[in-house]
Amino acid sequence: MRRLIFICLLSTLVSVSAACHTFCPLEPREPDTINSRLPKYHLVIKQYPAMTSLIRVPLKNIHEFALSFIHSVTMTPVRDNYEITPDGSICQISEVFESHCAGLPYSDEETGATRWEQKEGKFILHMERNIPKLVVRTDKRYRNRLHIQDQVIDLNQWEDQALFIAVER
């Protein structure tokens, strides 16, 4: 039972750990600004805390990505959507899920929350939440995936572990 609670808490580490961080204001952007603002940047995935690099994805023309997983208690899909800001920082812009449970948002008073929406049987919490350090604990039972443009990267291709995700030159 303690392991199940621990896994539930780790699978939602991003949501819980971000609760004390600042907001990231999202500004309207011109399309050509989006296409050219991060030409030399990469989204990197590293083992944590060893910081051994596992993969680098070029970010030219890309300014959003998502992480998805199966919630360890409800066994339903969760998707966290992120934006890469012009300065290369990461901002969580929404969380989409089907069922309320430990570790998932339950109030419009969540840090950075801007509004709630229910659409097609899913709950969507829209937000502007700065994520200064994005660490995700993977577990092959929960199908951890990184969605970036048309690519889906299986985060469970590596052994179960903590992964650090960041934007780097």
C-alpha angles and dihedrals in degrees: 000000000000089000091052092051091046092051091047090053094046093048089060096040093124094056095045098041092048093058093093098044130101128263123260112220112223114214127196108258135203112243093240089053091056091050096050107030099088105030095137098039131100134196104233132197118202136175110258130256093000090058093214107162115243104171141355121204117193112236102206106140092001123109104155138053138166139214119212133187142155112261108245095224106034093031089220128128122269125189124193114196122205138187126209107224123219091261091054098255124133123245124185108225102179148353120214122196142150105222137030115243142142111311096019124105116271105170141044085235092075113129109280094003114154102174147337126238134180114205132165092348094310133109115229122193109194114205149159102222121161112221108199093177120024111196119167125191110216129207121176091223089066101050099233110201137176114213115199120167105309095339128097113196116198105225088192092067084093124057117280106282146119114290126200114214119194145148114249139168 
